[in-house]
Amino acid sequence: MLNFEPLARIDGVELVSLQQGEGTEQIAEMPWRDRITDLTADMDQESAFTDTLAVMSSLDLVVTFDTAIAHLAGAAGIPVFIALCHLPDWRWGLNGQSSP
């Protein structure tokens, strides 16, 4: 969560949490938690990722780590930035602005 702080400090940026389950307790610990909208309490109760996809389709950009969210956004054509390690998994490549 701390890695998202620079984004949270940008005027006009609103963060929307798509995190469910483990890790959600970290939101309450963030000094900038008032900049985070958390819609996940009732999301995806009926079927996996249906509500998540609906929320993501209304966002300007999805910023995530290498999770199912990244793959779902990419498959749906939703702009997504993925925070990767300096030496990422082979499928992300080392150069360029996109991945296969």
Biopython code that builds the backbone (N, CA, C, O; Angstrom):
import numpy as np
from Bio.PDB.StructureBuilder import StructureBuilder

atoms = [
    (1, "MET", "N", (0.806, -1.198, 0.000)),
    (1, "MET", "CA", (0.000, 0.000, 0.000)),
    (1, "MET", "C", (0.846, 1.256, 0.000)),
    (1, "MET", "O", (0.486, 2.248, -0.634)),
    (2, "LEU", "N", (1.955, 1.226, 0.697)),
    (2, "LEU", "CA", (2.800, 2.419, 0.756)),
    (2, "LEU", "C", (3.296, 2.822, -0.619)),
    (2, "LEU", "O", (3.565, 3.999, -0.857)),
    (3, "ASN", "N", (3.422, 1.864, -1.531)),
    (3, "ASN", "CA", (3.880, 2.176, -2.877)),
    (3, "ASN", "C", (2.895, 3.051, -3.635)),
    (3, "ASN", "O", (3.272, 3.690, -4.617)),
    (4, "PHE", "N", (1.660, 3.092, -3.207)),
    (4, "PHE", "CA", (0.655, 3.898, -3.879)),
    (4, "PHE", "C", (0.567, 5.321, -3.337)),
    (4, "PHE", "O", (-0.164, 6.147, -3.883)),
    (5, "GLU", "N", (1.300, 5.611, -2.276)),
    (5, "GLU", "CA", (1.221, 6.939, -1.675)),
    (5, "GLU", "C", (1.518, 8.070, -2.651)),
    (5, "GLU", "O", (0.783, 9.058, -2.646)),
    (6, "PRO", "N", (2.553, 7.985, -3.490)),
    (6, "PRO", "CA", (2.778, 9.090, -4.433)),
    (6, "PRO", "C", (1.570, 9.362, -5.332)),
    (6, "PRO", "O", (1.301, 10.516, -5.666)),
    (7, "LEU", "N", (0.850, 8.329, -5.722)),
    (7, "LEU", "CA", (-0.350, 8.526, -6.529)),
    (7, "LEU", "C", (-1.446, 9.196, -5.712)),
    (7, "LEU", "O", (-2.161, 10.060, -6.219)),
    (8, "ALA", "N", (-1.581, 8.804, -4.461)),
    (8, "ALA", "CA", (-2.618, 9.362, -3.594)),
    (8, "ALA", "C", (-2.404, 10.839, -3.323)),
    (8, "ALA", "O", (-3.358, 11.557, -3.026)),
    (9, "ARG", "N", (-1.178, 11.298, -3.421)),
    (9, "ARG", "CA", (-0.851, 12.701, -3.130)),
    (9, "ARG", "C", (-1.067, 13.624, -4.330)),
    (9, "ARG", "O", (-0.952, 14.841, -4.183)),
    (10, "ILE", "N", (-1.372, 13.090, -5.498)),
    (10, "ILE", "CA", (-1.587, 13.910, -6.686)),
    (10, "ILE", "C", (-2.991, 14.509, -6.633)),
    (10, "ILE", "O", (-3.975, 13.787, -6.481)),
    (11, "ASP", "N", (-3.076, 15.834, -6.760)),
    (11, "ASP", "CA", (-4.378, 16.501, -6.773)),
    (11, "ASP", "C", (-5.239, 15.961, -7.913)),
    (11, "ASP", "O", (-4.767, 15.788, -9.036)),
    (12, "GLY", "N", (-6.488, 15.705, -7.611)),
    (12, "GLY", "CA", (-7.429, 15.228, -8.608)),
    (12, "GLY", "C", (-7.452, 13.723, -8.788)),
    (12, "GLY", "O", (-8.287, 13.204, -9.529)),
    (13, "VAL", "N", (-6.552, 13.012, -8.126)),
    (13, "VAL", "CA", (-6.521, 11.554, -8.235)),
    (13, "VAL", "C", (-7.323, 10.960, -7.085)),
    (13, "VAL", "O", (-7.148, 11.325, -5.923)),
    (14, "GLU", "N", (-8.192, 10.048, -7.437)),
    (14, "GLU", "CA", (-8.936, 9.293, -6.427)),
    (14, "GLU", "C", (-8.584, 7.830, -6.603)),
    (14, "GLU", "O", (-8.677, 7.298, -7.709)),
    (15, "LEU", "N", (-8.187, 7.184, -5.548)),
    (15, "LEU", "CA", (-7.851, 5.767, -5.598)),
    (15, "LEU", "C", (-9.090, 4.943, -5.265)),
    (15, "LEU", "O", (-9.832, 5.261, -4.335)),
    (16, "VAL", "N", (-9.296, 3.899, -6.026)),
    (16, "VAL", "CA", (-10.410, 2.983, -5.802)),
    (16, "VAL", "C", (-9.809, 1.619, -5.504)),
    (16, "VAL", "O", (-9.120, 1.046, -6.348)),
    (17, "SER", "N", (-10.061, 1.100, -4.324)),
    (17, "SER", "CA", (-9.506, -0.188, -3.938)),
    (17, "SER", "C", (-10.337, -1.318, -4.528)),
    (17, "SER", "O", (-11.561, -1.346, -4.399)),
    (18, "LEU", "N", (-9.650, -2.245, -5.172)),
    (18, "LEU", "CA", (-10.274, -3.466, -5.672)),
    (18, "LEU", "C", (-9.805, -4.679, -4.874)),
    (18, "LEU", "O", (-10.157, -5.817, -5.185)),
    (19, "GLN", "N", (-9.010, -4.416, -3.845)),
    (19, "GLN", "CA", (-8.452, -5.476, -2.999)),
    (19, "GLN", "C", (-9.548, -6.128, -2.166)),
    (19, "GLN", "O", (-10.348, -5.451, -1.519)),
    (20, "GLN", "N", (-9.566, -7.442, -2.197)),
    (20, "GLN", "CA", (-10.490, -8.188, -1.360)),
    (20, "GLN", "C", (-9.702, -9.177, -0.522)),
    (20, "GLN", "O", (-8.662, -9.673, -0.956)),
    (21, "GLY", "N", (-10.190, -9.465, 0.671)),
    (21, "GLY", "CA", (-9.538, -10.446, 1.529)),
    (21, "GLY", "C", (-8.287, -9.901, 2.188)),
    (21, "GLY", "O", (-8.255, -8.759, 2.647)),
    (22, "GLU", "N", (-7.256, -10.735, 2.228)),
    (22, "GLU", "CA", (-6.014, -10.381, 2.912)),
    (22, "GLU", "C", (-5.421, -9.089, 2.345)),
    (22, "GLU", "O", (-5.322, -8.912, 1.131)),
    (23, "GLY", "N", (-5.037, -8.209, 3.240)),
    (23, "GLY", "CA", (-4.435, -6.942, 2.841)),
    (23, "GLY", "C", (-5.363, -5.753, 2.950)),
    (23, "GLY", "O", (-4.904, -4.612, 2.998)),
    (24, "THR", "N", (-6.659, -6.000, 2.991)),
    (24, "THR", "CA", (-7.602, -4.882, 3.064)),
    (24, "THR", "C", (-7.486, -4.100, 4.364)),
    (24, "THR", "O", (-7.838, -2.922, 4.418)),
    (25, "GLU", "N", (-6.995, -4.753, 5.412)),
    (25, "GLU", "CA", (-6.850, -4.068, 6.700)),
    (25, "GLU", "C", (-5.796, -2.958, 6.630)),
    (25, "GLU", "O", (-5.773, -2.073, 7.486)),
    (26, "GLN", "N", (-4.941, -3.000, 5.636)),
    (26, "GLN", "CA", (-3.901, -1.984, 5.486)),
    (26, "GLN", "C", (-4.472, -0.611, 5.126)),
    (26, "GLN", "O", (-3.845, 0.411, 5.405)),
    (27, "ILE", "N", (-5.631, -0.582, 4.521)),
    (27, "ILE", "CA", (-6.240, 0.694, 4.126)),
    (27, "ILE", "C", (-6.439, 1.585, 5.347)),
    (27, "ILE", "O", (-6.135, 2.777, 5.301)),
    (28, "ALA", "N", (-6.944, 1.021, 6.428)),
    (28, "ALA", "CA", (-7.214, 1.801, 7.644)),
    (28, "ALA", "C", (-5.944, 2.386, 8.250)),
    (28, "ALA", "O", (-6.009, 3.362, 8.997)),
    (29, "GLU", "N", (-4.802, 1.805, 7.940)),
    (29, "GLU", "CA", (-3.533, 2.257, 8.497)),
    (29, "GLU", "C", (-2.886, 3.390, 7.699)),
    (29, "GLU", "O", (-1.940, 4.017, 8.176)),
    (30, "MET", "N", (-3.378, 3.654, 6.506)),
    (30, "MET", "CA", (-2.765, 4.651, 5.642)),
    (30, "MET", "C", (-3.156, 6.064, 6.069)),
    (30, "MET", "O", (-4.338, 6.335, 6.281)),
    (31, "PRO", "N", (-2.177, 6.975, 6.200)),
    (31, "PRO", "CA", (-2.519, 8.354, 6.570)),
    (31, "PRO", "C", (-3.349, 9.048, 5.490)),
    (31, "PRO", "O", (-3.992, 10.059, 5.772)),
    (32, "TRP", "N", (-3.348, 8.539, 4.285)),
    (32, "TRP", "CA", (-4.091, 9.123, 3.178)),
    (32, "TRP", "C", (-5.315, 8.275, 2.809)),
    (32, "TRP", "O", (-5.783, 8.312, 1.672)),
    (33, "ARG", "N", (-5.825, 7.513, 3.783)),
    (33, "ARG", "CA", (-6.963, 6.617, 3.534)),
    (33, "ARG", "C", (-8.214, 7.359, 3.066)),
    (33, "ARG", "O", (-9.090, 6.767, 2.436)),
    (34, "ASP", "N", (-8.296, 8.649, 3.373)),
    (34, "ASP", "CA", (-9.451, 9.435, 2.920)),
    (34, "ASP", "C", (-9.452, 9.621, 1.402)),
    (34, "ASP", "O", (-10.456, 10.061, 0.841)),
    (35, "ARG", "N", (-8.353, 9.296, 0.732)),
    (35, "ARG", "CA", (-8.253, 9.395, -0.726)),
    (35, "ARG", "C", (-8.590, 8.059, -1.404)),
    (35, "ARG", "O", (-8.482, 7.934, -2.624)),
    (36, "ILE", "N", (-8.998, 7.065, -0.605)),
    (36, "ILE", "CA", (-9.283, 5.725, -1.134)),
    (36, "ILE", "C", (-10.777, 5.435, -1.010)),
    (36, "ILE", "O", (-11.353, 5.541, 0.072)),
    (37, "THR", "N", (-11.386, 5.072, -2.120)),
    (37, "THR", "CA", (-12.767, 4.610, -2.124)),
    (37, "THR", "C", (-12.731, 3.085, -2.159)),
    (37, "THR", "O", (-12.122, 2.490, -3.048)),
    (38, "ASP", "N", (-13.378, 2.468, -1.200)),
    (38, "ASP", "CA", (-13.399, 1.014, -1.127)),
    (38, "ASP", "C", (-14.819, 0.533, -1.375)),
    (38, "ASP", "O", (-15.701, 0.715, -0.536)),
    (39, "LEU", "N", (-15.034, -0.079, -2.527)),
    (39, "LEU", "CA", (-16.365, -0.570, -2.915)),
    (39, "LEU", "C", (-16.492, -2.084, -2.771)),
    (39, "LEU", "O", (-17.484, -2.669, -3.205)),
    (40, "THR", "N", (-15.495, -2.715, -2.167)),
    (40, "THR", "CA", (-15.406, -4.176, -2.236)),
    (40, "THR", "C", (-16.278, -4.948, -1.254)),
    (40, "THR", "O", (-16.403, -6.166, -1.385)),
    (41, "ALA", "N", (-16.873, -4.294, -0.293)),
    (41, "ALA", "CA", (-17.630, -5.025, 0.736)),
    (41, "ALA", "C", (-18.683, -5.954, 0.145)),
    (41, "ALA", "O", (-18.862, -7.069, 0.635)),
    (42, "ASP", "N", (-19.373, -5.521, -0.886)),
    (42, "ASP", "CA", (-20.433, -6.332, -1.475)),
    (42, "ASP", "C", (-20.119, -6.788, -2.895)),
    (42, "ASP", "O", (-21.001, -7.270, -3.607)),
    (43, "MET", "N", (-18.869, -6.636, -3.303)),
    (43, "MET", "CA", (-18.518, -6.975, -4.682)),
    (43, "MET", "C", (-18.368, -8.475, -4.888)),
    (43, "MET", "O", (-17.919, -9.205, -4.005)),
    (44, "ASP", "N", (-18.753, -8.905, -6.068)),
    (44, "ASP", "CA", (-18.527, -10.271, -6.552)),
    (44, "ASP", "C", (-19.086, -11.344, -5.635)),
    (44, "ASP", "O", (-18.488, -12.410, -5.490)),
    (45, "GLN", "N", (-20.217, -11.075, -5.019)),
    (45, "GLN", "CA", (-20.869, -12.058, -4.158)),
    (45, "GLN", "C", (-21.525, -13.166, -4.982)),
    (45, "GLN", "O", (-21.564, -14.322, -4.561)),
    (46, "GLU", "N", (-22.036, -12.806, -6.148)),
    (46, "GLU", "CA", (-22.778, -13.754, -6.988)),
    (46, "GLU", "C", (-21.865, -14.539, -7.935)),
    (46, "GLU", "O", (-22.035, -15.743, -8.124)),
    (47, "SER", "N", (-20.895, -13.837, -8.524)),
    (47, "SER", "CA", (-19.975, -14.512, -9.445)),
    (47, "SER", "C", (-18.644, -13.771, -9.470)),
    (47, "SER", "O", (-18.590, -12.556, -9.280)),
    (48, "ALA", "N", (-17.600, -14.504, -9.701)),
    (48, "ALA", "CA", (-16.243, -13.952, -9.632)),
    (48, "ALA", "C", (-16.011, -12.875, -10.680)),
    (48, "ALA", "O", (-16.279, -13.075, -11.864)),
    (49, "PHE", "N", (-15.512, -11.740, -10.233)),
    (49, "PHE", "CA", (-15.025, -10.640, -11.056)),
    (49, "PHE", "C", (-16.088, -9.851, -11.825)),
    (49, "PHE", "O", (-15.737, -8.903, -12.529)),
    (50, "THR", "N", (-17.356, -10.200, -11.719)),
    (50, "THR", "CA", (-18.384, -9.463, -12.451)),
    (50, "THR", "C", (-18.445, -8.012, -11.990)),
    (50, "THR", "O", (-18.395, -7.102, -12.817)),
    (51, "ASP", "N", (-18.550, -7.785, -10.699)),
    (51, "ASP", "CA", (-18.602, -6.430, -10.163)),
    (51, "ASP", "C", (-17.252, -5.726, -10.320)),
    (51, "ASP", "O", (-17.196, -4.531, -10.610)),
    (52, "THR", "N", (-16.180, -6.468, -10.127)),
    (52, "THR", "CA", (-14.845, -5.897, -10.281)),
    (52, "THR", "C", (-14.666, -5.354, -11.690)),
    (52, "THR", "O", (-14.161, -4.245, -11.864)),
    (53, "LEU", "N", (-15.067, -6.107, -12.681)),
    (53, "LEU", "CA", (-14.959, -5.662, -14.071)),
    (53, "LEU", "C", (-15.817, -4.431, -14.326)),
    (53, "LEU", "O", (-15.404, -3.524, -15.048)),
    (54, "ALA", "N", (-17.000, -4.394, -13.743)),
    (54, "ALA", "CA", (-17.873, -3.221, -13.906)),
    (54, "ALA", "C", (-17.225, -1.978, -13.315)),
    (54, "ALA", "O", (-17.266, -0.913, -13.931)),
    (55, "VAL", "N", (-16.635, -2.091, -12.145)),
    (55, "VAL", "CA", (-15.960, -0.951, -11.516)),
    (55, "VAL", "C", (-14.761, -0.528, -12.354)),
    (55, "VAL", "O", (-14.582, 0.659, -12.626)),
    (56, "MET", "N", (-13.939, -1.491, -12.764)),
    (56, "MET", "CA", (-12.748, -1.164, -13.546)),
    (56, "MET", "C", (-13.093, -0.468, -14.849)),
    (56, "MET", "O", (-12.347, 0.400, -15.302)),
    (57, "SER", "N", (-14.210, -0.834, -15.458)),
    (57, "SER", "CA", (-14.577, -0.228, -16.743)),
    (57, "SER", "C", (-14.954, 1.243, -16.600)),
    (57, "SER", "O", (-15.018, 1.967, -17.593)),
    (58, "SER", "N", (-15.201, 1.685, -15.375)),
    (58, "SER", "CA", (-15.541, 3.091, -15.157)),
    (58, "SER", "C", (-14.322, 3.928, -14.734)),
    (58, "SER", "O", (-14.440, 5.136, -14.532)),
    (59, "LEU", "N", (-13.168, 3.291, -14.601)),
    (59, "LEU", "CA", (-11.964, 3.991, -14.164)),
    (59, "LEU", "C", (-11.148, 4.480, -15.354)),
    (59, "LEU", "O", (-11.224, 3.917, -16.446)),
    (60, "ASP", "N", (-10.365, 5.537, -15.130)),
    (60, "ASP", "CA", (-9.473, 6.032, -16.170)),
    (60, "ASP", "C", (-8.276, 5.119, -16.358)),
    (60, "ASP", "O", (-7.778, 4.956, -17.472)),
    (61, "LEU", "N", (-7.818, 4.526, -15.268)),
    (61, "LEU", "CA", (-6.617, 3.698, -15.290)),
    (61, "LEU", "C", (-6.641, 2.754, -14.102)),
    (61, "LEU", "O", (-7.032, 3.142, -13.001)),
    (62, "VAL", "N", (-6.227, 1.524, -14.322)),
    (62, "VAL", "CA", (-6.050, 0.559, -13.241)),
    (62, "VAL", "C", (-4.548, 0.441, -12.995)),
    (62, "VAL", "O", (-3.779, 0.177, -13.919)),
    (63, "VAL", "N", (-4.143, 0.637, -11.759)),
    (63, "VAL", "CA", (-2.745, 0.463, -11.365)),
    (63, "VAL", "C", (-2.733, -0.663, -10.348)),
    (63, "VAL", "O", (-3.416, -0.597, -9.326)),
    (64, "THR", "N", (-1.957, -1.694, -10.632)),
    (64, "THR", "CA", (-1.991, -2.889, -9.799)),
    (64, "THR", "C", (-0.641, -3.590, -9.821)),
    (64, "THR", "O", (0.261, -3.215, -10.570)),
    (65, "PHE", "N", (-0.526, -4.585, -9.009)),
    (65, "PHE", "CA", (0.608, -5.489, -9.065)),
    (65, "PHE", "C", (0.223, -6.619, -10.004)),
    (65, "PHE", "O", (-0.881, -6.613, -10.548)),
    (66, "ASP", "N", (1.096, -7.576, -10.204)),
    (66, "ASP", "CA", (0.828, -8.702, -11.092)),
    (66, "ASP", "C", (-0.169, -9.640, -10.419)),
    (66, "ASP", "O", (0.210, -10.592, -9.737)),
    (67, "THR", "N", (-1.447, -9.349, -10.628)),
    (67, "THR", "CA", (-2.530, -10.133, -10.039)),
    (67, "THR", "C", (-3.576, -10.423, -11.106)),
    (67, "THR", "O", (-3.432, -10.013, -12.258)),
    (68, "ALA", "N", (-4.617, -11.125, -10.717)),
    (68, "ALA", "CA", (-5.722, -11.388, -11.638)),
    (68, "ALA", "C", (-6.342, -10.089, -12.139)),
    (68, "ALA", "O", (-6.847, -10.039, -13.261)),
    (69, "ILE", "N", (-6.310, -9.043, -11.324)),
    (69, "ILE", "CA", (-6.853, -7.746, -11.721)),
    (69, "ILE", "C", (-6.142, -7.232, -12.970)),
    (69, "ILE", "O", (-6.789, -6.717, -13.881)),
    (70, "ALA", "N", (-4.822, -7.367, -13.021)),
    (70, "ALA", "CA", (-4.049, -6.925, -14.186)),
    (70, "ALA", "C", (-4.480, -7.676, -15.439)),
    (70, "ALA", "O", (-4.662, -7.076, -16.498)),
    (71, "HIS", "N", (-4.640, -8.970, -15.316)),
    (71, "HIS", "CA", (-5.013, -9.785, -16.462)),
    (71, "HIS", "C", (-6.446, -9.505, -16.906)),
    (71, "HIS", "O", (-6.728, -9.462, -18.103)),
    (72, "LEU", "N", (-7.336, -9.318, -15.960)),
    (72, "LEU", "CA", (-8.730, -9.008, -16.279)),
    (72, "LEU", "C", (-8.831, -7.666, -16.993)),
    (72, "LEU", "O", (-9.529, -7.551, -18.000)),
    (73, "ALA", "N", (-8.146, -6.662, -16.482)),
    (73, "ALA", "CA", (-8.166, -5.345, -17.123)),
    (73, "ALA", "C", (-7.611, -5.429, -18.538)),
    (73, "ALA", "O", (-8.202, -4.887, -19.471)),
    (74, "GLY", "N", (-6.484, -6.103, -18.701)),
    (74, "GLY", "CA", (-5.888, -6.235, -20.029)),
    (74, "GLY", "C", (-6.804, -6.960, -21.002)),
    (74, "GLY", "O", (-6.939, -6.545, -22.153)),
    (75, "ALA", "N", (-7.431, -8.030, -20.557)),
    (75, "ALA", "CA", (-8.330, -8.794, -21.421)),
    (75, "ALA", "C", (-9.561, -7.989, -21.820)),
    (75, "ALA", "O", (-10.131, -8.200, -22.891)),
    (76, "ALA", "N", (-9.967, -7.064, -20.951)),
    (76, "ALA", "CA", (-11.149, -6.245, -21.224)),
    (76, "ALA", "C", (-10.798, -4.958, -21.961)),
    (76, "ALA", "O", (-11.687, -4.167, -22.277)),
    (77, "GLY", "N", (-9.511, -4.738, -22.239)),
    (77, "GLY", "CA", (-9.105, -3.532, -22.949)),
    (77, "GLY", "C", (-9.106, -2.288, -22.084)),
    (77, "GLY", "O", (-9.151, -1.171, -22.600)),
    (78, "ILE", "N", (-9.056, -2.467, -20.779)),
    (78, "ILE", "CA", (-9.031, -1.348, -19.836)),
    (78, "ILE", "C", (-7.573, -0.959, -19.609)),
    (78, "ILE", "O", (-6.746, -1.826, -19.328)),
    (79, "PRO", "N", (-7.242, 0.324, -19.725)),
    (79, "PRO", "CA", (-5.846, 0.725, -19.500)),
    (79, "PRO", "C", (-5.359, 0.282, -18.118)),
    (79, "PRO", "O", (-6.028, 0.508, -17.110)),
    (80, "VAL", "N", (-4.189, -0.348, -18.089)),
    (80, "VAL", "CA", (-3.656, -0.878, -16.830)),
    (80, "VAL", "C", (-2.147, -0.696, -16.798)),
    (80, "VAL", "O", (-1.456, -0.988, -17.774)),
    (81, "PHE", "N", (-1.645, -0.214, -15.679)),
    (81, "PHE", "CA", (-0.217, -0.165, -15.395)),
    (81, "PHE", "C", (0.048, -1.221, -14.337)),
    (81, "PHE", "O", (-0.687, -1.328, -13.356)),
    (82, "ILE", "N", (1.101, -1.999, -14.540)),
    (82, "ILE", "CA", (1.436, -3.055, -13.598)),
    (82, "ILE", "C", (2.762, -2.723, -12.924)),
    (82, "ILE", "O", (3.781, -2.550, -13.593)),
    (83, "ALA", "N", (2.741, -2.636, -11.602)),
    (83, "ALA", "CA", (3.964, -2.408, -10.833)),
    (83, "ALA", "C", (4.710, -3.731, -10.749)),
    (83, "ALA", "O", (4.212, -4.701, -10.178)),
    (84, "LEU", "N", (5.902, -3.760, -11.321)),
    (84, "LEU", "CA", (6.685, -4.985, -11.373)),
    (84, "LEU", "C", (8.009, -4.825, -10.639)),
    (84, "LEU", "O", (8.459, -3.709, -10.381)),
    (85, "CYS", "N", (8.613, -5.932, -10.312)),
    (85, "CYS", "CA", (9.961, -5.935, -9.745)),
    (85, "CYS", "C", (10.933, -5.440, -10.816)),
    (85, "CYS", "O", (10.612, -5.425, -12.004)),
    (86, "HIS", "N", (12.105, -5.043, -10.383)),
    (86, "HIS", "CA", (13.129, -4.597, -11.325)),
    (86, "HIS", "C", (13.417, -5.679, -12.372)),
    (86, "HIS", "O", (13.601, -5.372, -13.550)),
    (87, "LEU", "N", (13.455, -6.926, -11.946)),
    (87, "LEU", "CA", (13.594, -8.063, -12.860)),
    (87, "LEU", "C", (12.294, -8.849, -12.820)),
    (87, "LEU", "O", (12.143, -9.760, -12.006)),
    (88, "PRO", "N", (11.348, -8.502, -13.697)),
    (88, "PRO", "CA", (10.019, -9.116, -13.638)),
    (88, "PRO", "C", (9.998, -10.535, -14.187)),
    (88, "PRO", "O", (10.982, -11.027, -14.738)),
    (89, "ASP", "N", (8.861, -11.167, -14.022)),
    (89, "ASP", "CA", (8.597, -12.468, -14.608)),
    (89, "ASP", "C", (8.857, -12.374, -16.120)),
    (89, "ASP", "O", (8.655, -11.310, -16.706)),
    (90, "TRP", "N", (9.287, -13.426, -16.738)),
    (90, "TRP", "CA", (9.698, -13.434, -18.142)),
    (90, "TRP", "C", (8.624, -12.905, -19.092)),
    (90, "TRP", "O", (8.952, -12.283, -20.102)),
    (91, "ARG", "N", (7.357, -13.139, -18.788)),
    (91, "ARG", "CA", (6.305, -12.777, -19.745)),
    (91, "ARG", "C", (6.110, -11.280, -19.898)),
    (91, "ARG", "O", (5.512, -10.834, -20.878)),
    (92, "TRP", "N", (6.606, -10.491, -18.943)),
    (92, "TRP", "CA", (6.439, -9.039, -19.029)),
    (92, "TRP", "C", (7.553, -8.391, -19.835)),
    (92, "TRP", "O", (7.399, -7.256, -20.287)),
    (93, "GLY", "N", (8.657, -9.073, -20.024)),
    (93, "GLY", "CA", (9.750, -8.505, -20.807)),
    (93, "GLY", "C", (10.506, -7.447, -20.018)),
    (93, "GLY", "O", (10.130, -7.098, -18.899)),
    (94, "LEU", "N", (11.575, -6.943, -20.618)),
    (94, "LEU", "CA", (12.406, -5.945, -19.949)),
    (94, "LEU", "C", (12.329, -4.582, -20.616)),
    (94, "LEU", "O", (12.724, -3.584, -20.012)),
    (95, "ASN", "N", (11.830, -4.512, -21.849)),
    (95, "ASN", "CA", (11.802, -3.257, -22.601)),
    (95, "ASN", "C", (10.427, -3.021, -23.204)),
    (95, "ASN", "O", (9.637, -3.948, -23.382)),
    (96, "GLY", "N", (10.161, -1.760, -23.515)),
    (96, "GLY", "CA", (8.929, -1.425, -24.221)),
    (96, "GLY", "C", (7.843, -0.896, -23.313)),
    (96, "GLY", "O", (7.967, -0.892, -22.089)),
    (97, "GLN", "N", (6.784, -0.452, -23.944)),
    (97, "GLN", "CA", (5.652, 0.136, -23.246)),
    (97, "GLN", "C", (4.472, -0.824, -23.120)),
    (97, "GLN", "O", (3.453, -0.477, -22.524)),
    (98, "SER", "N", (4.601, -2.018, -23.672)),
    (98, "SER", "CA", (3.501, -2.982, -23.605)),
    (98, "SER", "C", (4.095, -4.392, -23.541)),
    (98, "SER", "O", (5.306, -4.578, -23.664)),
    (99, "SER", "N", (3.231, -5.359, -23.351)),
    (99, "SER", "CA", (3.663, -6.750, -23.323)),
    (99, "SER", "C", (2.767, -7.556, -24.256)),
    (99, "SER", "O", (1.648, -7.144, -24.560)),
    (100, "PRO", "N", (3.255, -8.692, -24.706)),
    (100, "PRO", "CA", (2.451, -9.499, -25.638)),
    (100, "PRO", "C", (1.185, -10.043, -24.995)),
    (100, "PRO", "O", (0.409, -10.738, -25.651)),
]
sb = StructureBuilder()
sb.init_structure("model")
sb.init_model(0)
sb.init_chain("A")
sb.init_seg("    ")
for serial, (resi, resn, name, xyz) in enumerate(atoms, 1):
    if name == "N":
        sb.init_residue(resn, " ", resi, " ")
    sb.init_atom(name, np.array(xyz, "f"), 0.0, 1.0, " ", f" {name:<3s}", serial, name[0])
structure = sb.get_structure()
